[in-house]
Amino acid sequence: MELIQGAERSKWTVPSNHSITCFTKSEIEKITSNYTTILGRGGFGEVYGGVLEDQSKVAVKRFIHKVKENFAKELTVHRAINHRNVVRLIGYCVEENALMIVTEYISNGNLSDALHHDKSPIPLDVRLRIATECAEALVYMHSHMYTHVIHGDIKPANILLDDNFHAKLSDFGISRLLNTEKTQYTENVIGSIGYMDPLFARDGLLTSKSDVYSFGVVLLELITRKKATAQVGETKIVYLFTDALERRVKEMRDMFDAEIASKNNMRVVEGIARLAGECLRMERDRRPKMIDVVERLRILGKALHGGQQQVALFSWTRKTKLAPRPIDSGAFGRVYSGKIDGGKTQVAIKRHNPESLFGSDEFRTEIEMSSKLRHHHLVQLIGYCDEVDEMILVYDYMAHGCLRDHLYRKKQPPLTWNRRLEICMGAARGLHYLHVSQIIFRNLKTADILLDDKWVAKLTDLALCKSKTGPLTDETTRVIGTGGLLDPEYAAPGRLTEKSDVYSFGGVLLEVLCARPILDPYLPRLVDWALKCKKQGKLDQIVDPYLLGTINQWSLKTYIGIAEKCLASEGVHRPSMGDVLSDLELALRAQGTVQGLSSGV
């Protein structure tokens, strides 16, 4: 953030939601083959195609015009956003005369070209899905991020389409960060003609409702297939549309794209038109919030399919033949292994058990959370199927299974101390990301920590997560306390906070050290026994025998101290997950010089 000077810098300091790479100028030149393939141009400079060492395609945005502060602000905003419907930031270059941003390459161009230059048909369900995915990304930016973001330039040209025509928001060059304030005044009114909120252009007052207006214009283009800048006579199409919407239904219908304006679709198209009209209102307070827009679009999507949701993310989900033997099971149902992409990619397929205590609410919560949360330490949801009597979730395959199995299902060889520390740090990073994203996991267990082929820890099962922006009290704990360590402050009054996750994580730390379940009917309660041994100076009695002689005593003392702080009876005395992660890093560094553990520790 050295590119942003003075008092402005603190406003633009936000946490990054994922790891990105700092490339050198020479590396960028290699990636782009010396800027051979140009993808587009803009006021900032040019965009080039490139290929990384792993053969994945990228887009390189090269800032030719020397606008260092604008580059720094765009980079800061983009790196804070982690959502499946936002173009993924991969890295950047910040050398002298070489300011560049590297993102994933999106193969099918942008929505503007698809609507106005390509004559290929676009079915209504595809248009509606694109709108819903964009709206979901905006809900995340407006409401679920630690530092809220207003995009400021929502238009079809900034909505990219991937191989399967799923939407990806792009271009954060004029986006604004809002720390605590809800609005922001500016004398530097920037935006795109035809899509900019007229109220913002008039008074310079920027709010999330500015994005809502622009999104309304996008909805209009989706159902009319006409550019917002188009005019009929002396009148722009936006004003013709809003006038027709209020007065003459026939004139409104005449504006719809004939390709989608069939008798069977008319109710849904009119529903989109009315929603667009509400977004385009000239009174800010009367425009809907994006979260309400998403809900309306989802209802219209159900109506389009006769009230029965079809396969959502990938059509192959319902066609996949499940493996005859499950690889695991849980509260939701059995988990099977499977393959997609012609057998090239292995996946985990979780199939709902109708007798499970988890139902459709938890199923849809899992989908909602997974769609807006993306992090290196969260298991990625690839697709799902939601049909009559069939609910299926499809995930990345985790080659080494769950942490629980490596602790006391006797998978061989047992985990080393360094590996256990790294796994705990990965889980802590995942929890910290959720907390920054205003999400509480609830009842973390060793079974919820999965390990990929490189032993990277990833959290799974987001079905019970709670948003901190919603109600945080529960009338019942149901199965929420099963298998993990339930925060007594949550179990008694039912009041949920992120410190409830910290308490559960303390239980996980003890399980990792002791290789013993939190609750065992034949042994003393793990937490009470472990903390009693710690108080008596008998740490050797609680350590997994496999680890004896391999743990540095300072690493052990630091680690058990972290667990003890996490397990404080009152949440106010527990650390944040950020502090827990810092302490775990100290424990790992302390392990640098291995010192045998004896009974005197």
N, C-alpha and C positions, 0 to 999 in steps of 0.2 A: 504493500500500500504506500510505498515511498513516492509513488507518482501522484498521490493526492496530498496536498500540502495544508499545513496549519489546522485551524479549527474544524475544517471540513472532514479531516481524516477519521475522527471518532465516529461520525455518522455513518461512515462507509465500512466500518470494521464489523463484520458479521462472521459467524462460524461457517466453515465449509462443511457441506453434508457428505462429501465423498472425496477420495484422493484424486488429484489431478497431477499431470506431469509437466515439469518445466523443461521445455525443449530449448536447445541451442539453435542459433541461426543456421549452422551447418546441418544440423539434424533436420530442420524444416526443409532446407534445400534438397536434401536427400529424399525426404518423404514426398515432396511435390515434383521430384525430377526437375529441379530448378524452375518451378512455377510454369510447367508446361501446359497443364490443362486448366483453363479458366472456366469457372462455373457461373460467375455473375459479377456484376459491378454495382457499386452504390456510392453514396456521398462519403463514406469512410475510406473506400479503396476498392479492393477486389477480393474475390473468393476463388480458391484453387482446389482442385481435387488432389488427393494424395493417398498413399498406401503405407501403413505401418509395417514393422518387421513381421508381425503375426499375420500379415496379408489382409487385415481389416481396412476397409476404405474409410477415409476421413475427409472433412472439408476444412480448409485452412483460410481463415478470414484475415487478410493482410491489410493493416492500417497504413495506407500510403500517405495520407494527409496527417501531419504530425499533431495529433490531438491526444496527448498522453493521458490527460485527466479523463476524457471520455472513454478511452480504452480501459483505464483502471476501474472506472465505475461499472462498465459493462461486464468486465471480468468478475468483479466482486459480486454483482447481482447474480450472474449466471452460475457461479460456483456454489452459491447458497441454495440453489434450486435442485431438487432431486425428485423427479416425478416421471412416470413412464410416458407421459404425453408432453414432455418437454425434451427438446433435442439435448442429448447428453454431451456435457463438456468433458473433453479428454485431456486437454492441456493448453499451454500458452508459451509464447516466447516474448521476452521482455529485454532483449539486447538493444544496444544503441542502433537506431534506424531500422529496427526489426521488431515491431509490435504486432503480434499475431495471436489469434485464438483458434484452437483446434477442437473441432466437434465431430461427432459421428456423422457419417455420410448418409443422407436420406435419399433413397433411390428414385422416388416417383415425383420429384419436383414439388411445386407448391399448389395450394388449392386454387389460387387465382388462375394459373395456367390451365388446371384441370377443368375449371368452370367455363373459361372464356376463350381459350385457344385450342384446347383439345376437344374435338367433336364427339368423343366416345361417350356412350350413355353412362350416367351415374344414377343407380337406383336410389329410391327414397331412403331405404334402410341404411345405405352407405352414407348418404348425406346427413342423416339423423345421428348416426354413430360418430361421424367426424365432429358434429356440433357438440355432442355430449362429451366427447373426450377433451375437446378444447375447454369446455365449461368446467370439467373436473380439474384440469390443470390450473385454471384461474381460481377456483375455490381453494385449492392448495396454496396458491401464492397469496391470496387475500386473507386467508383465515388460519391456515395450519402451520405456517412457517414461524420460526422464532422471531425473525424480522420480516414483517409483511412487505410484499412487493406489489406495486402497480406496474403493469406492463407498459402502458402508455401508447402502444402502437399496434393494437389488435386489428388485423386485416388479413384477407385471404392470402396475400403474398408472403405473410409471416407464419402461415400454417403449412408445414411440410407434410408430405404423405409418404409412408414407408412402403415396403414391398406388398403388404396386405391392406394398403390404404387406411392405415391407422394414423391419427393426427399427431403431430409433434409441433408444439409452439417453438418459435425461434426468434432471434433478433432482439436482444435486450439492450440495444444501444441507447435508448432514451428511457429505460425503465427507472423507477424511483423506489428507493428503500424508505419505509416508514417504520421508525423504531417504536415509539410509544404513541405518537400523535396520529390521529385519524385522517387528517387532511394536510395538504401542503400547498402553499401559495408559491407561485413563481412568476417572474416577469418574462422568463424565457419560454414562451409557449411553443412547443415543438410537437408535431404530429403529422399525419398523412391526410391530405385533402380528401374529403368525402367520408372519412372514418373517424376523424377527431370529434370529440364531444363539443358541440357548439358552446355549451356553458363554460367549459374549460377555456376555449378560445377567447371567450368574452371577458371572464373575470380572473383567469389564471388560477382558479381553485381546483386542485387535483385531488380526487378521491377514488375509491374503488368503483364508484358509480360511473367514472369516466370510461373504465374498461367495459362496464356493462353496456353503455351506449354503443361503443365500437363493436361489441359482440352482437348487438341487435342488428347492425348493418351487415355483419357476416351472415346472420340468419336470413336476412332479406336476400342476399346474393345467392344463398343456397337454394331458396325456393323459387327465385325468379330467373336465375342464371343470367342476370344482367349486372353490369358493374355499377357500383354506388355512384361513380362519377358520371354515369350516363344521364342524358337529359332527353325529355320529350318536350319539344318546343323550347320554352325558356325555363322549364321546371325540372329540377333534379328528381330522379326516381325515388329517392328517400322521402321527399315531401309528397310526391304523388301517392306513394304507398300509404303513408300515415293518414293522408286525407281520405283515401278510399277505404281504409280500415275503419275509420270512424263513421263514414256516411253510406258508402255504396258497396255492398257485398259483391255484386256482379263485377264491378270494375276491379275490385281486389282480386277476384278469381281470374280475371282476364290477364292479370300480371304474372300469374304462376307459370312456371315452366311446364309446357304441355306434356313433357316426358313423364312428369310425376303427378300431374293434375287429373288422375283418373277418378272415376266415381268411387272406387274402393278406397282410394288414398285420401279423398278430399277432407274428411274430418281431421286427419292427422296434419295435413298441409295447412289447413286453416288454424289448427292449434299452434303450429310453429309460427304462423303469421301473427296471431294474437300475442304470442310471447315476444316476438320481435318488436311489435308495437309498444309493449310495456317497457322494453329496454330502451326504446327511442324516445320516451317521454321527455318533455322539456322541463320537468320538475325533478330534481335529483332524488328527493325523498320518496317519490312515487315509483321510481325504478326499482325492480326487484333486486335482491342480493343474488350473487352468483350461486350460492348454495340452493336457493329456491329455483333458480333457472335449471340447475342440474336435475332437481327432483321432477320438475315439469317435463323435461326432455326424456327422462327415464319412463315416466308415465306414458308419454306419447309413443315411446319405443315399444312398450308392452301393448298398447292399443294397435299399433301397426301389425303386430304379430298375433292379433286376436286374443291378447291377454296371456299368451304363453311365450315366455322368453325362450329364444332359441339359443343354440350354442353361441357363446359370445366371442371369445378372443380368437379361437382357431376352430375351423369346421372339422378338423381331424379328431377332436377330442372324443366325440361320441362314437367314432368309427374305430378307435384304437382298441385292439384286442388286449385285454388285461392278462398279465402273467398268471399262470395257474396257482402260483403260491405267493402269498403276501410276504413282504419283507419286514413288516412291522404292523402294529395296530395302535390305536389311540382312542380318545374319547369320541372323536368324530367318526371313525370307522377304520377299515383295513387300508393299508398302503401297499400298492403294487409297483413293481418295476415295469417299465415299458420303453418303447423306442419311437421316435418321430423322425421326420426328415429322411424318409426312406431307410430307416434303421441306423442312421448316422449318429443320432443324439439320444442318449439315455435320459429318461425322466422318471420321476416318482409320481404315481397317480393315487390320490387319496379318494376313496369311494365311501360315500356316506352310508352308515348303518341306520336303517329306520328306527331301530330300538335304542339308538344313542340318545343321551340327554342333550346333545347338541342338535339344533334344528336349523330351519331356514334362516332365522335371524343371525345366528353365529356364522353360517355359511356366507351370507351376504356381507357381514362385517369383515370376514376374512378377505373377500374380494375387494371391498372398498378400501381397507387399510393397505392391502398389497398393491393396489393400483396407484396410490398416492405416495407410498413410501418406497424408496429405492436406496439401498446402501450395501456396501461390500460385506457387511456382517448381518444381513437379513437374507433369508432364503427367498429367491425370486419366484413369484407365481408366474407361470408361463401361459396358462389358459384355464378355462373352466367350462363345465356343462351344467346348465340349469334347465331341466325338463321335468315333465310329470314323472314323479317317483324316481328321479335320478338326479343326484347332486354329486359332481365330481370336480376335484381340484387337481391341477397338474403343475408340478414344481420342477425346478432344477434338481438333478440327482445328486445326493450327497454320498460320496463313495465310502466314507468311513463311518456312516451311521450316526448315532447320537452319543453324546458324552456319557450318559448313564451306562450304556453297554460296556464302555471301556473302563468304568470304575468298579462295577461289581457284577457284571455278567461274564467276567473272566475272559475277555478277548485278549489274546496274546500277541506281542508282549505287552505288559502294562505300560501306561504312559509315563515318560520321564518327568521329572520335576519341571524342567524348562518348558516342555511341551504343555504341561498343565497350566503353567503361568501364562503362556502365550494364548491358550484357549480361553482362560479367564479374561485376559485383556481384550480379546476379540469380542466376547460376549458383553463386556463392559462398554466397549465402543458402540455396539449395537443398541444397548439400553440408553446410553448417553444421547445417541442420535434420536431415538424415540422421544426422549424427554425434551430435547431441543425443538422437536417437531410438535410439541404439545400433546404427546401420546403417552399413556401409562400402559405398560404391558400386562400387569396383574399376574401374580403367582408364578414367577419364573421357576422352572425346574430343570434338572440336568437333562431330562428327556426333551426339553425345548431347545437344546443347544446341539445343532448338527455340525458335522465336520466334513468338509469337501475332500477332494483327492489330494490337496496340499495341506490338509489339517487346519484349514482356516475355519474358525468358529462362526456359525451363522444362526441367528435366532429364527425359530419357526413358530407356527400356530399363533396368528394374530387375531384369532376369532374373538378373544375376550378382551382385546385392547379397548381402552376408553380414551376419548379425546378430552383434554383438559378444558376445552372450550365449551363442553357440554356438562350436564349434571354429573357430579362425582359422588353421589350417594347411591347405595344399593339397598333395596329392601331385603334381598337375599343373597347369600354367597354361593348357593347351589354347589356346583362342582368346582368353583373357582379355587377353593382351598385344598383340593385333592392332589396329593402327590408332592406338593411343594411346601414351603414354609410360609404360612399365612401371617401377615402383620397383625398383631393383637389390636392395634389401633383401628384397623380396617374391619377385623372380625367382630369387634364389639359394637361400635356405633355405625359400622358400615361406611365410614368416611374414607374415601380413597385419595391418596396423593402419590406423587412420584417417590416419596420416601417409603411407600409400601413395596415398591420394586427393589429399593436399596436393601430393605430387610430380607426379602426373598433371596437376593443376590448373596447376602451374608451366609444364608443356609447353603447355597451352591458352593461357596468358597470352602466351607467345612467339609462338604461331601467330597470335593476334589482332593482335599488334603488327607482325609481319613479313609476314603474309599468305602464309605458306609452310608446307607440311606438315612434321610432325615428322620424318618419314623420306622422303627423296627420293633415288632411286638416282643422280641426276645432279648432286647438290649436296652440300656438306659437311653433316654431321649438325647439325641446327638448334641444339640445345642447346649443343654445344661451340663452334660458330661464333659464336652470339649472345653467349655469356658471354665469349668471347675478345675480341670487338669492344668489349664493355662495359669490360673490363679495360684495353684500349688507348685508351679514350676516343673510339671511333668509332661512336657510337650511330646516326649518320645512315645508316650502311651497312646496318643491320638493319631500319630502319623502312620500312614499306610506302610506296613512293614517293608514293602518293596523299595520304599524311598529311603529307608534308614541308611545312613552313611553317605548319602549323596546330596543332602541339602545343606547349604551354608546357613549357619545359625542366625545370621543377621537377616537373610532372606526369609527364613521361617518366622522370626519374631515380627518382622514387618508385615508379613502376610497374615498371621494370626491377629495382629493388631488391627488390620483393615477389617477382617471378619467381625471382630468384637465391636468396632465402631458401627458397622452396618447393622448389627443386631441390638443396638440400643433400644430400650423399651419405648422411648418416646421419639417420634419422628424428628423433632426439632434438633435432637442431638446426633442424628445420623448425617453422614457426609453426602454430598451430591455425587452422582455417578462420574462427573468430571474429576472430582477429588479422588474417588476410588481408583480411577484409571491411572492417575498420576502416582498414587501409592503403589499400585501393582507394577508400574514401570520401575519404581525404586527397588521393589522386591526382586525383579528380574536382573537389574544391574548388580544388586548385592550378591547374586548367585554367581557372579563372574569368577570368584575364587572359591571353588568347592571345598567345603570343610565338613568332615564327617560329623554326623549327629550322634551324640551319646546320651545316656540317660541323665547326664548332668545338665543338659540344656534347659 
